[in-house]
Amino acid sequence: MDERKKKFETIDLVLYYGNFQALKRISLPIIEKSITALIGPSGCGKSTFLRTLNRMNDLIEGVRITGDVLLDGKSIYAPKVDVVALRKQVGMVFQRPNPFPMSVFDNIAYGPRIHGINNRKELNEIVEKSIRAAALWDEVKDLLMKPALSLSGGQQQRLCIARVLAVEPDVILMDEPCSALDPISTAKIEDLMLELKNNYTIITVTHNMQQAARVSEQTAFFLSGELIEYGRTDLIFTNPADKRTEDYITGRFG
Amino acid sequence: MTKQLSLGLAGVQRSGGNNNSSTIRKPGSLLNHAKRTEAEAVAAKVMLWFAGLLTLFILAAIISHILGEGLGVINLRFLLEEPKRMGREGGIFSTIVGTFALTSLAILLATPVSVGAAVYLTEYVKKGRLVRIIRFGTECLAGIPSIIFGLFGYVFFVDYLGFGWSLLSGGLTLMVMILPTIIRTAEEAIKAVPNSYREGSLALGATKWQTVRRVVLPAAIPGIVTGVILGIGRAIGETAAVILTAGSSLRIPTSLFDPLRTMSVHLYIVSSEGLSKQASYGTATVLIVAIFLINFITGRLMGRFAASFKSR
């Protein structure tokens, strides 16, 4: 179908939380340097799926995974995989902005510092570059030493995006990044996503179907842990193949 | 004649005359019941109010008596002069130094151990038998009477290890005593750090230890400091354990192996041997003021600590 390169590919991915099966044999490709939206009703497994891509599910007790997830063709669940390096390559932005209780500068510099960069000049450059890339520079350039928590919600979320960009990932996972924000901040972040996709592979979980239609090139529809349909966004929204997809998109449920 | 079934329920009234089982209560009994409930509520309120007042009264009585007799004794000379004639005259300077030295040493030793234990228990090992055993041990430790700590300290530090009655023996003994206090508070402080911080850090490629050191612990510091101050409060007033391990020498300690006397020990000796009423009350006053100050500071810190997390 798509000749563009696959950044990720999941193969028959199954996930159990204890006895509950949250993901049922998901085989989904993620095209690189584009935006893929994951949509579906609450509890359908889309956030769970997202978190398998950077192994954040490892943090939860009682999680069992079978099947595989390939990043650039290599399994990320193989025994010797360096999870720390994986998470540097695959960054994540959360639903509620979660800046650390530190200054704006220290927040952005956190990533580079833990990966060994301590030179002040280098850090200054990285911080500025990341904040500019997150379309936040004009707003915070004079506030770098202020507590990050003093920023507005929308600014905090862009700060979190800048924080992720500072570690130079290939992939940015976004778990409903705008659901805690007002419409204007949401619009800013959507614009940012469209800019970033030229250089990063972006996968975003969203409850907002208009958003999915606006920003993404591919969309995957999840329902009760299953992948119902995946394809080009414009096709999914105008001519879905599966009736359940159609019902969800037209608002008959969810 | 029909038998009247006893329902076994207290207070249930039967309709007069009739054996009609559908009218068990008299019309007026509902009102009586409501009145009785209200009377009980009022009585309870009065008794609780009285209990609170009694507590306050007792505290006020103690404080006012001690301060009443003692405040007059306190002056710069009392605080800065050394005790003379075994405490019958002079000031309490060497005991102030002793208290300060001993408490400082105990805190210096206890804090890293406690914080380490708290981090281990909350971040690294959450379930399992080992954790339950450690927790149980900590709780038991918290309940051991201080004289037993004194006995242990004497046998182990003073005698077996040969440290003698000294700042070191006393400091080590007090350290063990205040470990549970600081561990408990530090644990709560660490648990109160929002998980979103940990997730954010790990998602950037940090290891668990990096996350703990750079995000969790700094965020937990206000609470940990509160725990340390509570530990100070406990150590400052400790008498039984100190007398058996640090001794009661009136000389100012100049090394770790010197014996010393703390204010609480001084108060004990001066009172029980009837050496000086003034010294007794004066020392007690200084101790009370110190503890009040510590509680006040702790209260303010705890307030700020709680508030800074509400804003998240």
Boltz contact constraints between the chains, C-beta under 6 A:
constraints:
  - contact:
      token1: [A, 84]
      token2: [B, 205]
      max_distance: 6.0
  - contact:
      token1: [A, 84]
      token2: [B, 207]
      max_distance: 6.0
  - contact:
      token1: [A, 87]
      token2: [B, 203]
      max_distance: 6.0
  - contact:
      token1: [A, 87]
      token2: [B, 205]
      max_distance: 6.0
  - contact:
      token1: [A, 88]
      token2: [B, 205]
      max_distance: 6.0
  - contact:
      token1: [A, 92]
      token2: [B, 203]
      max_distance: 6.0
  - contact:
      token1: [A, 98]
      token2: [B, 196]
      max_distance: 6.0
  - contact:
      token1: [A, 98]
      token2: [B, 200]
      max_distance: 6.0
  - contact:
      token1: [A, 100]
      token2: [B, 197]
      max_distance: 6.0
  - contact:
      token1: [A, 100]
      token2: [B, 215]
      max_distance: 6.0
  - contact:
      token1: [A, 101]
      token2: [B, 219]
      max_distance: 6.0
  - contact:
      token1: [A, 111]
      token2: [B, 204]
      max_distance: 6.0
  - contact:
      token1: [A, 114]
      token2: [B, 206]
      max_distance: 6.0
  - contact:
      token1: [A, 114]
      token2: [B, 210]
      max_distance: 6.0
  - contact:
      token1: [A, 167]
      token2: [B, 204]
      max_distance: 6.0
